[in-house]
Amino acid sequence: MKHLLRNRNFYLILAGDISLIIIAYISSYMVRFEGVISPEDWINIKKTLPLIVVIKIGVFFSFKLYEGMWRYASLFDLFNVVKASVVSSLIIISIILFAYRFEGFSRSVFFIDWILTLFLIGGIRAGIRIALSNNIRSFLSFRNKNSNKSMIIIGAGAAGEKFLREINDNQGLDYNVIGFLDDDLNKQSKLIHGIPVLGKINEIAKFKSYFDEILIAIPSANSAEIRRIVSLCERIGKRIKIMPSLGEIIGGKISLKAIREITLEDLLGRDEIYLDQDKIDLYLKGKRVLVTGAGGSIGSELVRQISRFNPEQLGLIDFSEFNLFQIEMELKEKSWTVPFQVYLADIRDRKSVQRVFDSFKPDVVFHAAAYKHVPLQELTPWEAVLNNVLGTKNLIGAALCFNIKKFVLVSTDKAVRPTNVMGATKRVAEILMQGANGSGTRFIAVRFGNVIGSSGSAIPIFQQQIANGGPVTITHPEMQRYFMSIPEAAQLILQAGAMGNGGEIFILDMGKPVKILDMAKDIILLHGLEPEKDIQIKFIGLRPGEKLFEELITKGEGIVETSHEKIMVLRGTEGNAAHLKAQIDELLKLSENCDSSQIKYKLKEILPEYNPQF
């Protein structure tokens, strides 16, 4: 109430309502008696008018008619006006009936008064809404709509209508919508806020001379539908934008105004992820959580996602000074509410790891630090062993020493029947993790494929090659990979961590594998270019250690479904811990000598399924 009294507009609206109530009441007599009001009726008007004004204004207050922003008036607000008018009229009729038994009063006057009150009170609010809309302001200021970017909207549903309404309300959105396209036959030739539905989506070429940009406004569309629409749009050579998904809009991550360019994620398409928030809360809320590789693609996203569950403090370890600086600056610039501590440390150094654990005293550890570039690790296998095996061994040792509650290892699909050093070392890390289980700390691994846009992955390389004018280089026309988005991977890692009791290897559902050639063509098209015509595609052959197809499970591993539709679990058998320790000690000693062949032979001895390339 206090904020209303300080608002000048409130007094203007209040004065307007009082005037309209008086006009409605007197006009109801004029209508009832055909413009002639008798002296007796004037006396009745004078007796009852103050009471009618007080009752109606009081009811309007109780229905909060003065707390809305009428420039954004909606059907909900107008329905409130209807309810307030009905209630106030019923109260007035009851009082007149009780006090005067309607003697000397015309009953129809009060019905007419209700109609006129509703019309005038609702009408002035609708008028404010219309007067302040962008269309009216543009008309009154003779705004030249031809100077705007002309746009056609694909999707004449709720999302398209909301975007058009935002354009009308917001002068900052410099678009002139010329029409909608939709495959729904019932919407053809209809008008939405005065803008026509011109036809079906496949008829877009007929209208290409009338617009500059295309907006896809179908948040519920799956990847197949988006691909079809994008394919139709690309033929006419116009810029394409897309509205955020329903999950982004509902979650409040992106406003309806934040339309964006089409991305590869839209074409690959992944369903919205369901997370068991309560389970994740149980092991993260109020806990001290340490993330290794915190400046990397997965590590930094884990930091962002973990913060949603209100840990007591976050610890961030990274060997890269630049990556650690970047994530630290991001957290500071976003006014981060979760306390955090950064540690520039090398997980290959056991003493450094011990110092970090002793300083931070974590409850939960997410181990995302790893060397992952396959060809480079083939050239320097000793570095892969030292980072992926020794680093994991040091972290597991510290976790046991400091009685960590849960340890989650981020693994890879390349650990399955590995043909490269990177995959083999990650498989050894998994075995180390399983061997340490049963000591009080719950050790868990999460295995998944490629993530879109991660450092060193194919997509950023393709984008750079396109920016340089090509060619885009692909190792083999039949190469396939599994892909998921970085946020999806991080969220499912957290979910798997909540489900693990110790010793499990969780596998994330990666969907269907994607042909790298098809993906490269999509990226070229998204840049507004044509494959082979504007940008050449060149096949360079498989690089050292690469497979044509990646796998997520090894033959003989017992895969079990979990309560989460996107997560499966493998329960492997524990080996001879003493024998494994001796073999890994030998592997680490060979790594100090930088002997590639001997390292690969030892990895083969530890992992019979490993098929090394010498």
C-alpha positions as CSV (number, residue, x, y, z in Angstrom):
1,M,0.0,0.0,0.0
2,K,2.8,2.4,0.8
3,H,4.4,2.1,-2.6
4,L,1.1,2.9,-4.2
5,L,0.8,6.2,-2.2
6,R,4.2,7.2,-3.5
7,N,3.2,6.6,-7.1
8,R,1.8,9.6,-8.9
9,N,0.2,7.4,-11.5
10,F,-1.9,5.8,-8.8
11,Y,-3.7,9.1,-8.0
12,L,-4.4,9.7,-11.7
13,I,-5.9,6.2,-12.1
14,L,-7.9,6.6,-8.9
15,A,-9.3,10.0,-9.9
16,G,-10.1,8.5,-13.3
17,D,-11.9,5.5,-11.8
18,I,-14.0,7.8,-9.4
19,S,-15.0,10.0,-12.4
20,L,-15.9,6.9,-14.5
21,I,-18.0,5.4,-11.6
22,I,-19.9,8.7,-11.3
23,I,-20.4,8.8,-15.1
24,A,-21.5,5.2,-15.2
25,Y,-24.1,5.7,-12.4
26,I,-25.6,8.8,-13.8
27,S,-25.6,7.4,-17.4
28,S,-27.4,4.3,-16.2
29,Y,-30.4,6.6,-15.2
30,M,-30.1,8.4,-18.5
31,V,-30.3,5.1,-20.4
32,R,-33.1,3.8,-18.3
33,F,-35.3,6.9,-18.6
34,E,-34.3,7.8,-22.1
35,G,-32.3,10.9,-21.3
36,V,-34.8,12.4,-18.8
37,I,-34.0,12.1,-15.1
38,S,-36.9,13.2,-12.8
39,P,-36.3,15.3,-9.6
40,E,-37.0,12.3,-7.4
41,D,-34.4,10.2,-9.2
42,W,-31.8,13.1,-8.8
43,I,-32.5,13.0,-5.1
44,N,-31.8,9.2,-5.1
45,I,-28.6,9.7,-7.1
46,K,-27.4,12.3,-4.6
47,K,-28.3,10.0,-1.6
48,T,-26.6,6.9,-3.0
49,L,-23.7,8.1,-5.2
50,P,-21.2,8.6,-2.3
51,L,-22.0,5.1,-1.1
52,I,-21.6,3.6,-4.6
53,V,-18.2,5.3,-5.1
54,V,-16.8,4.2,-1.7
55,I,-18.0,0.5,-2.2
56,K,-16.7,0.2,-5.7
57,I,-13.3,1.8,-5.0
58,G,-13.0,-0.4,-1.9
59,V,-13.8,-3.6,-3.8
60,F,-11.3,-2.5,-6.6
61,F,-8.6,-2.2,-3.9
62,S,-9.5,-5.6,-2.5
63,F,-9.1,-7.1,-6.0
64,K,-5.7,-5.3,-6.4
65,L,-6.7,-3.4,-9.5
66,Y,-4.3,-0.6,-8.6
67,E,-1.2,-2.8,-8.2
68,G,-0.9,-3.9,-11.8
69,M,1.2,-2.3,-14.5
70,W,-1.5,-1.4,-17.1
71,R,1.0,-1.1,-19.9
72,Y,1.2,-4.9,-19.6
73,A,-2.5,-5.5,-19.0
74,S,-3.6,-9.0,-19.9
75,L,-6.8,-11.1,-20.0
76,F,-6.1,-12.0,-16.4
77,D,-6.2,-8.4,-15.4
78,L,-9.4,-7.7,-17.3
79,F,-11.0,-10.7,-15.8
80,N,-10.1,-9.2,-12.4
81,V,-12.0,-6.1,-13.4
82,V,-15.1,-8.2,-14.3
83,K,-15.0,-9.9,-10.9
84,A,-14.6,-6.6,-9.0
85,S,-17.5,-5.1,-11.0
86,V,-19.8,-8.0,-10.3
87,V,-18.9,-8.1,-6.5
88,S,-19.3,-4.4,-6.1
89,S,-22.7,-4.4,-7.9
90,L,-24.0,-7.3,-5.8
91,I,-23.0,-5.5,-2.6
92,I,-24.7,-2.2,-3.7
93,I,-27.9,-4.1,-4.7
94,S,-27.9,-5.9,-1.3
95,I,-27.6,-2.6,0.6
96,I,-30.3,-0.8,-1.5
97,L,-32.6,-3.8,-1.0
98,F,-31.9,-3.9,2.8
99,A,-32.1,-0.1,3.3
100,Y,-34.9,0.9,0.9
101,R,-36.5,-2.3,-0.3
102,F,-36.0,-0.8,-3.8
103,E,-38.9,1.6,-3.1
104,G,-38.4,4.6,-5.5
105,F,-35.5,2.8,-7.2
106,S,-35.4,1.2,-10.6
107,R,-33.9,-2.3,-10.5
108,S,-32.7,-2.1,-14.1
109,V,-30.6,1.0,-13.3
110,F,-28.2,-1.1,-11.2
111,F,-27.8,-3.7,-14.0
112,I,-27.1,-1.0,-16.5
113,D,-24.7,0.6,-14.0
114,W,-22.8,-2.7,-13.8
115,I,-22.5,-3.0,-17.6
116,L,-21.3,0.6,-17.9
117,T,-18.8,0.3,-15.0
118,L,-17.3,-2.8,-16.5
119,F,-17.1,-1.2,-20.0
120,L,-15.6,2.1,-18.7
121,I,-13.2,0.7,-16.0
122,G,-12.0,-2.2,-18.2
123,G,-11.9,0.0,-21.3
124,I,-9.6,2.6,-19.8
125,R,-7.2,-0.1,-18.8
126,A,-7.3,-1.7,-22.2
127,G,-6.8,1.7,-23.7
128,I,-3.7,2.3,-21.7
129,R,-2.3,-1.1,-22.8
130,I,-3.0,-0.3,-26.5
131,A,-1.8,3.3,-26.3
132,L,1.5,2.3,-24.9
133,S,2.1,-0.6,-27.3
134,N,4.9,-0.2,-29.9
135,N,2.5,-0.3,-32.8
136,I,0.4,2.7,-31.7
137,R,3.6,4.7,-30.7
138,S,5.1,3.8,-34.1
139,F,1.9,5.0,-35.9
140,L,1.7,8.2,-34.0
141,S,5.4,9.0,-34.6
142,F,5.1,8.0,-38.2
143,R,7.8,5.4,-37.7
144,N,9.2,4.1,-41.0
145,K,8.7,0.3,-40.7
146,N,10.6,-0.2,-43.9
147,S,13.8,0.8,-42.0
148,N,13.5,-2.3,-39.8
149,K,14.8,-5.8,-40.5
150,S,12.0,-7.7,-42.1
151,M,11.3,-11.1,-40.5
152,I,9.1,-14.1,-41.2
153,I,8.2,-16.3,-38.2
154,I,8.0,-20.1,-38.6
155,G,5.5,-21.3,-36.1
156,A,2.2,-19.6,-35.5
157,G,1.8,-21.0,-32.0
158,A,2.1,-19.5,-28.6
159,A,5.9,-18.9,-28.9
160,G,5.5,-17.0,-32.2
161,E,2.6,-15.0,-30.8
162,K,4.6,-14.1,-27.7
163,F,7.6,-12.9,-29.8
164,L,5.4,-10.8,-32.0
165,R,3.8,-9.3,-28.8
166,E,7.3,-8.5,-27.5
167,I,8.1,-6.7,-30.7
168,N,5.0,-4.6,-30.4
169,D,5.8,-3.8,-26.8
170,N,9.5,-3.2,-27.1
171,Q,11.0,-0.6,-29.4
172,G,14.4,-2.1,-28.8
173,L,13.5,-5.1,-30.9
174,D,14.0,-3.6,-34.4
175,Y,12.0,-6.1,-36.4
176,N,9.1,-5.8,-38.9
177,V,7.3,-9.2,-39.0
178,I,5.7,-9.7,-42.4
179,G,4.0,-12.9,-41.6
180,F,3.9,-16.4,-40.2
181,L,4.4,-19.9,-41.7
182,D,2.8,-23.0,-40.1
183,D,1.9,-26.5,-41.3
184,D,-1.3,-26.5,-39.3
185,L,-4.2,-26.2,-41.8
186,N,-6.5,-24.6,-39.2
187,K,-4.1,-21.6,-39.0
188,Q,-3.9,-20.8,-42.7
189,S,-5.0,-17.3,-43.7
190,K,-5.6,-16.4,-40.0
191,L,-4.4,-13.2,-38.4
192,I,-2.2,-12.9,-35.2
193,H,-2.2,-9.4,-33.9
194,G,-3.0,-8.3,-37.5
195,I,-0.1,-10.3,-39.0
196,P,-1.2,-13.0,-41.5
197,V,-0.3,-16.7,-41.5
198,L,0.9,-16.8,-45.1
199,G,1.2,-20.5,-45.8
200,K,3.0,-23.7,-44.9
201,I,6.7,-23.9,-44.0
202,N,7.7,-25.6,-47.3
203,E,6.3,-22.5,-49.2
204,I,8.9,-20.2,-47.7
205,A,10.6,-19.6,-51.0
206,K,7.5,-17.9,-52.4
207,F,8.0,-15.0,-49.9
208,K,11.8,-14.7,-49.9
209,S,11.8,-11.2,-51.5
210,Y,9.7,-9.8,-48.6
211,F,12.0,-10.6,-45.6
212,D,15.6,-10.4,-44.5
213,E,15.6,-12.9,-41.6
214,I,13.8,-16.1,-40.5
215,L,12.9,-16.9,-36.9
216,I,12.1,-20.5,-35.9
217,A,9.6,-20.2,-33.1
218,I,8.7,-23.8,-32.3
219,P,10.4,-24.5,-28.9
220,S,8.9,-27.9,-28.7
221,A,10.4,-29.1,-32.0
222,N,12.8,-32.0,-31.9
223,S,16.1,-32.2,-33.8
224,A,14.5,-34.0,-36.8
225,E,11.9,-31.2,-37.2
226,I,14.5,-28.5,-36.7
227,R,16.8,-30.1,-39.4
228,R,13.9,-30.2,-41.8
229,I,13.0,-26.6,-41.3
230,V,16.6,-25.5,-41.4
231,S,17.1,-27.4,-44.7
232,L,14.1,-25.6,-46.2
233,C,15.3,-22.2,-45.0
234,E,18.9,-22.7,-46.1
235,R,17.9,-23.0,-49.7
236,I,16.8,-19.3,-49.9
237,G,20.0,-18.0,-48.4
238,K,18.5,-15.9,-45.6
239,R,19.8,-15.5,-42.0
240,I,18.2,-18.0,-39.6
241,K,17.5,-17.4,-35.9
242,I,15.8,-19.7,-33.4
243,M,13.8,-19.1,-30.2
244,P,15.1,-20.8,-27.0
245,S,13.8,-24.3,-26.1
246,L,10.9,-24.7,-23.7
247,G,13.3,-25.9,-21.0
248,E,15.4,-22.7,-21.3
249,I,12.3,-20.4,-21.2
250,I,10.5,-22.2,-18.3
251,G,13.8,-22.4,-16.4
252,G,14.2,-18.6,-16.7
253,K,17.6,-19.0,-18.3
254,I,16.7,-17.0,-21.4
255,S,14.0,-14.5,-22.1
256,L,11.8,-14.6,-25.1
257,K,13.7,-11.6,-26.5
258,A,17.0,-13.6,-26.5
259,I,16.5,-15.1,-29.9
260,R,19.8,-16.5,-31.2
261,E,21.6,-18.0,-34.2
262,I,20.9,-21.7,-35.0
263,T,23.6,-23.9,-33.4
264,L,24.8,-27.4,-34.0
265,E,23.1,-28.4,-30.7
266,D,19.7,-27.5,-32.3
267,L,20.3,-29.9,-35.2
268,L,21.8,-32.7,-33.1
269,G,19.0,-32.3,-30.5
270,R,18.9,-33.8,-27.1
271,D,15.9,-34.2,-24.9
272,E,15.6,-32.1,-21.7
273,I,17.2,-33.8,-18.7
274,Y,15.3,-34.8,-15.7
275,L,17.5,-34.5,-12.5
276,D,16.6,-36.0,-9.1
277,Q,17.3,-32.7,-7.3
278,D,16.7,-34.3,-3.9
279,K,19.3,-37.0,-4.4
280,I,21.9,-34.6,-5.7
281,D,21.1,-32.3,-2.8
282,L,21.9,-35.0,-0.3
283,Y,25.5,-35.3,-1.3
284,L,26.3,-31.8,-2.4
285,K,24.4,-29.3,-0.2
286,G,26.5,-27.9,2.6
287,K,29.5,-30.0,1.5
288,R,33.0,-29.0,0.5
289,V,33.4,-30.0,-3.2
290,L,36.7,-30.2,-5.0
291,V,36.9,-30.3,-8.9
292,T,40.1,-31.2,-10.7
293,G,40.6,-29.8,-14.2
294,A,38.2,-27.0,-13.1
295,G,39.3,-24.7,-15.9
296,G,38.5,-27.2,-18.6
297,S,35.3,-27.7,-20.6
298,I,33.7,-30.3,-18.3
299,G,35.4,-29.1,-15.1
300,S,34.2,-25.5,-15.5
301,E,30.6,-26.7,-16.2
302,L,30.7,-29.0,-13.2
303,V,31.6,-25.9,-11.1
304,R,28.6,-24.0,-12.5
305,Q,26.2,-26.9,-12.0
306,I,27.4,-27.8,-8.5
307,S,26.9,-24.3,-7.3
308,R,23.1,-24.7,-7.9
309,F,23.0,-27.2,-5.0
310,N,24.5,-24.7,-2.4
311,P,27.7,-26.5,-1.3
312,E,29.6,-25.0,1.6
313,Q,32.6,-24.2,-0.5
314,L,34.0,-25.1,-4.0
315,G,37.7,-26.0,-4.5
316,L,39.1,-25.6,-8.1
317,I,42.3,-27.3,-9.1
318,D,43.9,-26.9,-12.5
319,F,47.4,-27.2,-13.9
320,S,46.8,-24.6,-16.6
321,E,47.3,-21.1,-15.1
322,F,45.3,-19.5,-18.0
323,N,42.3,-21.9,-17.6
324,L,42.2,-21.4,-13.8
325,F,42.4,-17.6,-14.2
326,Q,39.5,-17.7,-16.7
327,I,37.1,-19.6,-14.5
328,E,38.2,-17.6,-11.4
329,M,37.4,-14.3,-13.3
330,E,34.1,-15.7,-14.5
331,L,33.0,-16.5,-11.0
332,K,34.0,-13.1,-9.7
333,E,32.3,-11.2,-12.5
334,K,29.1,-13.1,-11.9
335,S,29.0,-12.1,-8.2
336,W,29.3,-15.7,-7.2
337,T,27.4,-16.5,-4.0
338,V,29.2,-19.8,-3.3
339,P,32.6,-19.4,-1.6
340,F,35.4,-20.9,-3.7
341,Q,39.1,-21.4,-3.5
342,V,41.5,-21.9,-6.5
343,Y,44.6,-24.1,-6.5
344,L,47.2,-24.0,-9.2
345,A,48.6,-27.5,-8.8
346,D,49.8,-30.5,-10.8
347,I,47.9,-33.7,-9.9
348,R,51.0,-35.6,-11.0
349,D,52.8,-34.3,-7.9
350,R,51.7,-36.3,-4.9
351,K,52.9,-33.7,-2.4
352,S,50.9,-30.9,-4.2
353,V,47.8,-33.0,-4.2
354,Q,48.2,-33.8,-0.5
355,R,48.7,-30.0,0.3
356,V,45.5,-29.1,-1.6
357,F,43.5,-31.8,0.3
358,D,45.0,-30.8,3.6
359,S,44.1,-27.1,3.0
360,F,40.6,-27.6,1.5
361,K,39.5,-30.7,3.3
362,P,36.9,-31.8,0.7
363,D,33.9,-34.0,1.3
364,V,33.3,-34.8,-2.4
365,V,35.8,-34.9,-5.3
366,F,35.0,-34.7,-9.1
367,H,38.1,-35.7,-11.0
368,A,37.8,-34.2,-14.5
369,A,41.5,-33.4,-15.1
370,A,42.9,-35.5,-18.0
371,Y,44.9,-35.4,-21.2
372,K,42.4,-36.3,-23.9
373,H,43.9,-35.4,-27.3
374,V,44.3,-38.8,-29.0
375,P,47.0,-38.1,-31.6
376,L,49.2,-36.1,-29.2
377,Q,49.0,-38.8,-26.5
378,E,50.1,-41.3,-29.1
379,L,53.2,-39.2,-29.7
380,T,53.9,-38.7,-26.0
381,P,52.4,-41.7,-24.2
382,W,54.5,-41.1,-21.1
383,E,52.6,-37.8,-20.5
384,A,49.3,-39.6,-20.8
385,V,50.4,-42.2,-18.3
386,L,51.7,-39.6,-15.8
387,N,48.6,-37.4,-16.0
388,N,45.8,-39.9,-16.5
389,V,47.2,-42.7,-14.4
390,L,49.6,-41.2,-11.9
391,G,47.4,-38.2,-11.4
392,T,44.4,-40.4,-10.7
393,K,46.5,-42.6,-8.4
394,N,47.6,-39.5,-6.4
395,L,44.1,-38.3,-6.0
396,I,42.7,-41.7,-5.0
397,G,45.5,-41.9,-2.4
398,A,44.6,-38.5,-1.0
399,A,40.9,-39.3,-1.0
400,L,41.6,-42.4,1.1
401,C,44.0,-40.5,3.4
402,F,41.5,-37.7,4.1
403,N,38.4,-40.0,4.3
404,I,36.6,-38.4,1.4
405,K,32.9,-39.4,1.2
406,K,32.6,-39.7,-2.5
407,F,35.0,-39.6,-5.5
408,V,33.7,-39.3,-9.0
409,L,36.0,-40.0,-11.9
410,V,35.1,-38.5,-15.3
411,S,36.0,-41.2,-17.9
412,T,35.5,-41.7,-21.6
413,D,34.1,-44.0,-24.2
414,K,37.6,-44.4,-25.6
415,A,38.3,-46.6,-22.5
416,V,36.2,-49.3,-24.2
417,R,38.4,-51.7,-26.2
418,P,41.0,-49.0,-26.4
419,T,43.1,-48.6,-29.6
420,N,44.9,-45.5,-28.3
421,V,47.0,-44.6,-25.3
422,M,44.5,-42.0,-24.2
423,G,41.7,-44.6,-23.9
424,A,44.0,-47.2,-22.4
425,T,45.2,-44.8,-19.6
426,K,41.6,-43.8,-18.8
427,R,40.7,-47.5,-18.6
428,V,43.6,-48.1,-16.1
429,A,42.3,-45.1,-14.1
430,E,38.9,-46.8,-14.0
431,I,40.5,-50.0,-12.7
432,L,42.4,-48.0,-10.1
433,M,39.1,-46.5,-9.0
434,Q,37.4,-49.8,-8.7
435,G,40.3,-51.3,-6.8
436,A,40.2,-48.6,-4.2
437,N,36.5,-49.1,-3.4
438,G,35.4,-50.7,-0.2
439,S,37.6,-48.5,2.1
440,G,34.9,-46.1,3.2
441,T,35.2,-43.7,0.3
442,R,32.7,-44.4,-2.5
443,F,34.6,-44.4,-5.8
444,I,32.5,-44.0,-9.0
445,A,33.4,-43.5,-12.7
446,V,31.2,-41.9,-15.3
447,R,31.9,-42.8,-19.0
448,F,30.6,-40.8,-21.9
449,G,31.6,-39.7,-25.4
450,N,32.4,-36.4,-27.0
451,V,30.9,-33.1,-25.8
452,I,30.0,-30.4,-28.3
453,G,32.4,-27.5,-28.2
454,S,34.9,-28.9,-25.8
455,S,38.5,-27.7,-26.2
456,G,40.4,-29.7,-28.9
457,S,37.2,-31.3,-30.3
458,A,36.3,-31.4,-33.9
459,I,33.7,-28.6,-33.9
460,P,35.9,-25.7,-32.8
461,I,38.5,-26.9,-35.4
462,F,35.9,-27.0,-38.2
463,Q,34.7,-23.5,-37.2
464,Q,38.3,-22.2,-37.4
465,Q,38.9,-23.9,-40.7
466,I,35.7,-22.3,-42.2
467,A,36.7,-18.9,-40.9
468,N,40.0,-19.4,-42.7
469,G,38.2,-20.2,-45.9
470,G,38.6,-24.0,-45.8
471,P,39.2,-26.7,-46.4
472,V,37.4,-28.6,-43.6
473,T,39.5,-31.7,-42.9
474,I,37.9,-35.0,-41.9
475,T,39.8,-38.2,-41.3
476,H,37.3,-40.6,-42.9
477,P,33.9,-40.3,-44.7
478,E,32.4,-43.0,-42.5
479,M,33.7,-41.8,-39.1
480,Q,31.0,-41.6,-36.4
481,R,31.1,-40.2,-32.9
482,Y,28.6,-39.9,-30.0
483,F,27.9,-36.3,-28.9
484,M,26.2,-34.5,-26.1
485,S,26.3,-30.9,-24.8
486,I,28.7,-29.8,-22.1
487,P,25.8,-28.8,-19.7
488,E,24.1,-32.2,-20.3
489,A,27.2,-34.1,-19.6
490,A,27.9,-32.2,-16.4
491,Q,24.3,-32.6,-15.1
492,L,24.4,-36.4,-15.8
493,I,27.7,-36.7,-14.0
494,L,26.1,-35.1,-10.9
495,Q,23.1,-37.4,-11.2
496,A,25.4,-40.5,-11.5
497,G,27.4,-39.4,-8.5
498,A,24.1,-39.2,-6.5
499,M,23.2,-42.8,-7.6
500,G,26.6,-44.4,-6.9
501,N,27.2,-46.7,-4.0
502,G,30.8,-47.4,-4.9
503,G,32.7,-49.4,-7.6
504,E,30.2,-48.6,-10.4
505,I,31.0,-47.3,-13.9
506,F,28.1,-45.3,-15.0
507,I,27.5,-44.9,-18.7
508,L,25.6,-41.9,-20.1
509,D,23.0,-42.4,-22.9
510,M,24.7,-40.7,-25.8
511,G,21.8,-41.2,-28.2
512,K,22.6,-42.2,-31.8
513,P,26.1,-41.7,-33.2
514,V,26.6,-38.8,-35.6
515,K,28.6,-39.0,-38.8
516,I,31.4,-36.5,-38.7
517,L,30.9,-35.7,-42.4
518,D,27.2,-34.8,-41.9
519,M,28.2,-32.7,-38.9
520,A,30.8,-30.8,-40.9
521,K,28.3,-30.1,-43.7
522,D,25.8,-28.8,-41.1
523,I,28.4,-26.5,-39.6
524,I,29.3,-25.1,-43.0
525,L,25.6,-24.5,-43.8
526,L,25.1,-22.8,-40.4
527,H,27.8,-20.3,-41.5
528,G,25.7,-19.4,-44.5
529,L,28.0,-21.3,-46.9
530,E,27.6,-24.3,-49.2
531,P,29.7,-27.5,-48.8
532,E,32.1,-28.2,-51.6
533,K,31.1,-25.0,-53.4
534,D,32.1,-22.4,-50.9
535,I,34.1,-24.6,-48.5
536,Q,35.9,-27.7,-49.6
537,I,35.8,-30.9,-47.5
538,K,39.1,-32.9,-47.5
539,F,39.6,-36.4,-46.2
540,I,43.1,-36.9,-44.6
541,G,42.9,-40.4,-43.3
542,L,42.7,-41.8,-39.7
543,R,45.2,-40.3,-37.3
544,P,47.3,-42.5,-34.9
545,G,45.0,-44.2,-32.3
546,E,41.7,-43.2,-33.9
547,K,38.7,-45.6,-34.5
548,L,36.0,-45.2,-37.0
549,F,33.3,-46.0,-34.4
550,E,33.4,-45.5,-30.6
551,E,31.8,-47.9,-28.1
552,L,30.4,-47.3,-24.6
553,I,30.6,-50.9,-23.3
554,T,33.0,-53.7,-23.5
555,K,31.9,-57.3,-24.3
556,G,31.5,-59.1,-21.0
557,E,30.7,-56.0,-19.0
558,G,27.4,-56.5,-17.2
559,I,25.3,-53.5,-18.1
560,V,22.3,-52.7,-15.9
561,E,19.6,-50.1,-16.2
562,T,19.2,-47.5,-13.4
563,S,16.2,-45.4,-12.2
564,H,17.4,-42.7,-14.6
565,E,16.5,-43.2,-18.3
566,K,19.8,-41.6,-19.5
567,I,22.1,-43.5,-17.2
568,M,23.2,-47.1,-17.2
569,V,25.7,-48.8,-14.9
570,L,28.4,-51.4,-15.3
571,R,29.5,-53.5,-12.3
572,G,32.9,-54.9,-13.1
573,T,34.8,-57.5,-11.2
574,E,37.7,-56.5,-9.0
575,G,41.1,-57.9,-9.9
576,N,44.2,-58.8,-7.8
577,A,45.0,-55.5,-6.1
578,A,48.6,-56.3,-5.3
579,H,49.4,-57.6,-8.8
580,L,47.7,-54.5,-10.3
581,K,49.7,-52.2,-8.1
582,A,52.9,-53.8,-9.2
583,Q,52.0,-53.5,-12.9
584,I,51.1,-49.9,-12.5
585,D,54.3,-49.1,-10.6
586,E,56.2,-50.7,-13.6
587,L,54.2,-48.6,-16.0
588,L,55.0,-45.4,-14.2
589,K,58.7,-46.3,-14.1
590,L,58.6,-46.9,-17.9
591,S,57.0,-43.5,-18.3
592,E,59.9,-41.9,-16.6
593,N,62.2,-43.3,-19.4
594,C,59.9,-41.9,-22.2
595,D,59.9,-45.3,-24.1
596,S,56.8,-45.4,-26.2
597,S,57.0,-49.0,-27.2
598,Q,57.6,-50.3,-23.7
599,I,54.8,-48.2,-22.3
600,K,52.3,-49.6,-24.9
601,Y,53.5,-53.2,-24.2
602,K,52.9,-52.7,-20.5
603,L,49.5,-51.2,-21.1
604,K,48.7,-54.2,-23.3
605,E,49.8,-56.5,-20.4
606,I,47.5,-54.7,-18.0
607,L,44.6,-54.4,-20.5
608,P,44.4,-57.5,-22.7
609,E,41.6,-55.8,-24.8
610,Y,44.0,-52.9,-25.7
611,N,45.0,-53.0,-29.3
612,P,48.0,-50.6,-29.5
613,Q,49.4,-49.1,-32.7
614,F,53.2,-49.1,-32.9
